[in-house]
Amino acid sequence: MMADQPTFSVLGPLDVRLNGQSLRLGGAKPRMLLATLLLHANRVVSTSFLVEVLWPDRRPRSAVENLRTYVSSLRAGFAEAGARTAIRAQQSGYMIELRPEDLDLLTFEQLVEDGRRSRADGRTQDAVDRLCRALSLWHGAPLADLPGSTLWDSRLSPLAEARLTVAEELLAMRVSLGQYTSAITELRGLLVDHPFREGLWQQLMLALHWSGRQAEALRAYTTIRDRLVEELGIEPGVELRRTHAAVLVAGEPPLPQDPPVPQDPPTAGGQAVAEQNGAAEHPVASEPCPPYQLPPDVPDFTGRQDDVAALVAALSPERTAGPPAITVVVGPPGVGKSALAVHCAHEVRAGYPDGQLYLDLSGTSLSPAGPAHLLAEALHALGVAEAALPDGVHERSALYRSLLSGRSMLVVLDDAASTAQVRPLLPGSGCSVLVTSRRRITELPGTRQVELDVLDPEQAEELLGKIVGAERLEREREAASGIARSCGYLPLAIRIAGARLVARPGWSLRLLERRLDDEARRLSELRVGDLEVRASVDRSYLLLPEEAARAFRMLGLLGPQSLPAWVVDAALDRHRADDVVDDLVDANLLQLVGSDPIGQPRYRLHDLIRCGAREKAYADPEGLALGRVVGAWLAVAEQATARLPTTVFGLMSPTATRWEPAEVTIGQVASDPLSWFDTEREALVGTVRLAADAGMADSAWGLAASLVPYFDLRGHYDAWRSTHEMALEAVRAKGDLRGEAALLRGLAQVYLYQDGYAESVEMFHRSYRLFHQLGDRRGEAIAICGLGAVDQIRGRRLRSLRRFQQALGMFLGMGDQVGEAYARQAIGKVCLESGDLEAAARWLDEALRLARELGDRHREGCVFNHFGRLNDLAADFDRAMRFQDQALDIFESLGDCHCAAYAMQSLGNRRAVRGERVHASAQLERSRTIFQRLGDRSGEASATRMLGELHRAAGRADLARDYLHQAFTLQRELSAGGGAARD
């Protein structure tokens, strides 16, 4: 199969992607090596240069050898992901060969070149499009996630200047095309970071001048001149002074004429309404100035470029000829809905010469404003005297529509509670309406919805910098990132954090970051003056129905990961609680984030909203609900485990409470249990922690034990260990001996996989003694098998054989075929390692028969692997390869990377013997990488030794020496830990 070509990004954090998925390629030094090659793509980078980048202060003796190792690890990472390797070794160093489309830096340079060529040919719009695409490739400072190197400066400094120059060229073209509004917005943004760049000030003055804002253009010149004189002691340059003179001489360009003040009486419809209400002697409308009620624009408005563009387009006056254009901005508390609406209203206000109405609907208060009151406020703004106001909502709404008829007005309805509150405030035609709401308002025909989410990390930090000052933020960039992260990138929280820092100039950003680290007190920290995140969340919470409030509190306890809807069923003790989930989603307290591989919709709480929900759960605890939620996770996990394509030693908690979700949920999980586990892994680990912290020891260990087959299959050893350690602490506190025995058995297995043989033996022994004390024969047999496995790995074959035979007898006595299959396979492997091929074949044949009867494909793969070794020893090499190929196919189809690595190792070794060195090297390298990731040093040592022997046979002496030295070091460490003991 041909490998795919990865794509690389350096214009921001280093990112390598294959088929849209990000690849993880080692630690900091391999990534710095890759970054250096990418900065000099298609050019040879000398070995000495690379060494200086990786070790700028103190170069180790083995620097060149280490460099080769990092290159090899990068190649292996690409190979494992199925990516085409682009790194080439040259006589004096290394080079990465890439096409322009494979690296964003090369793409940027190509687009800039093409754009300038288009501009020279007079194709200005095409040039604009290309330069826009070029700038869109940037996602922050190049390689911002790496430590950096002074040797990169010669490449990065010109690159930063090139980016700014391109931005200037693009904005100059936009001004020449008459795209003044967008150009002004972007120019002001650039000037925040480059306040002394006179070319930007010149373009800003021109854009302001030709959009009819001469006073602002002149004020811009005054601003930059004062800044240059006061801070640098110089006058503006010639070009800037010429632009200033041109604006002065040209005078103010002609502006659209203001509409004439109405002289005619009100419309017939309005007069009729007034007469019906006994107010005909009063004028319905006086002759007011048009209402311009927009609140001030947010001076430090940040980001949201796509949302601003969408809203500005939706609010374009050209769209108002027919029915009113209605746009609703929705989002969770504190996300900046009102700020966005006001900002965009200011952007388009010139297109609404008849004025702008602004009404605060107070939708999140306990008493939202009524339509009658709001219509009175609007009519007063339109010149209707108090005495002329109709009494009823319908009459007021009719008069309101009559007065707006034929006018070009923008109506902003902020913080709407519902459609019923908004509908009477809609004009008949000719106007645009912009609504903000925490609830989705979708019942109005033709409504455009703009879903507002939190800022991205870069924009959140930019906003924080605008509040506290760019220099202060730059001094503590890492702490600023931590503050933004703790704020969940929520604009309200960022603004509060910034305001607290401004009020406390003696505080470091690191101090506030530490105070925000603790989730339990985070909301208490995020308050200043009349701004408070907790209060913002509370306003939505207090409007929830009772069941939705209960579910919300429970969701706050379940961690930051996304969750399926059946969790709410368990919390409320009823199936099909979709109505409650919908209430939370409509209130924008719960986010729908997509569907998982088995078709379940996924939901999550924003981090700060979750903090608020958790506070309420602690203040109003409901132990039964928590027990049901944990019990539901346990019930589904056990159902999924029972359907995994492998049968291993399962241990269940007999006393833990289970809560069965609806049959449709169980059916979805049963259809693809492995995908379900992959999706829910973080939630399951969090639920074990939650149960352990709540003192539900039986549920904690039952859930931890139920996850063992999945963790074993996928090689998630860190999660396996952490869940068992958390649950073990809980069961010991409760004196639950059965739970302790089961968890010790599970922990012993993890230590065995990761070469902690002494710890593994101790835990298997303690597990055995506890099971024996409880009279649990099956538990005893399982622990004995574990001890046999340790003896087998350490080369104590006779002792290992006796243990497996003892366990086999116990399994036979209990009629446990799963245990019997394991024990027969294990005995066959011991015979194989002892050289008794005939006995090994008999035991393995029986194990294979049982595995097939049980439908245990995984056990079948293990037996095939042993048969491969057996035929190898019998010199039937072709048959050995067939068995090992079958084993690898099974393990890879089941997603068991650990067993697959051992099968690859066997195949690689066999291919090396047959002289197939390229395939052998690839398989051995891949298996070695997997062993390294899983912490299996024994497997890593074996694969490394085989690679060394392979390279020695191929005449690559230096490379062979490196691998063999690494293998020797690993083996020596294992021996020191008791891993190489022999009878």
Buried (B, 14 or more C-beta within 10 A) or exposed (E): EEEEBBBBBBBBBBBBEBEEEEBEBBEEBBBBBBBBBBBBBBEBBEBEBBBBBBBEEEBEEEBBBBBBBBBBBBBBBBBBBEBEBBBEEEEEBBBBEBBBEBBBBBBBBBBBEBBBEBBEEEBBEBBBBBBBBBBEBBBBBBBBBBEBBEBBEEBBEEBEEBBBEBBBBBBBBBBBEEBBBBBBBBBEBBBEEBBEBBBBBBBBBBBBBBBBBBEBBBEBBEBBBEBBEEEEEEEBEEEBBEBBEEBEEEEEEEEEEEEEEBEEEBBEBBBBBBEEBEBEEBBBBEEBEBBEBBBEBBEBBBBBEEBBEBBBEBBEBEEBEEBBBBBBBBBBBBBBBBBBBBBBBBBBBBBBBBBBBBBBBBBBBEEBBBBBBBBBBBBBBBBBBEEBBBEEBBBBBBBBBBBBBEBBBBBBBBBBBBBEBBEBBBBBBBBBBBBBBBBBBEEBEEBBEBEBBBBBEBBBBBBBBBBBBBEBBEEBBEBBBBBBBBBBBBBBBBBBBBBBBBEEEEBBBBBBBEBBBEBEEBBBBBBBEEBBBBBBBBBBBEBBEEBBBBBBBBBBBBBBBBBBBBBBBBBBEEBEBEEBBBBBBBBBBBBBEEEBEBEBBBBBBBBBBBBBBBBBBEEEEEEEBBBBBBBBBBBBBBBBBEEBBBBBBBBBBEEBBBBBBEEEBBEBBBEBBBBBBBBBBEBBBBBBBBBBEBEBBBBBBBBBBBBBBBBBBBBBBBBBBBBBBBBBBBBBEBEBBBBBBBBBBBBBBBBBBBBBBEBBBBBBBBBBBBBBEEEBBBBBBBBBBBBBBBBBBBBBBEBBBBBBBBBBEBBEEEEBBBBBBBBBBBBBBBBBBBEBBEBBBBBBBBBBEBBBEBEBBBBBBBBBBBBBBBBBBEEEBEBBBBBBBBBBBBBBEBBBBBBBBBBBBBBBBBBBEEEBBEEBBBBBBBBBBBBBBBBBBBBBBBBBBBBBBBBBBBEBEEBBBBBBBBBBEBBEBBEEBBBBEEE
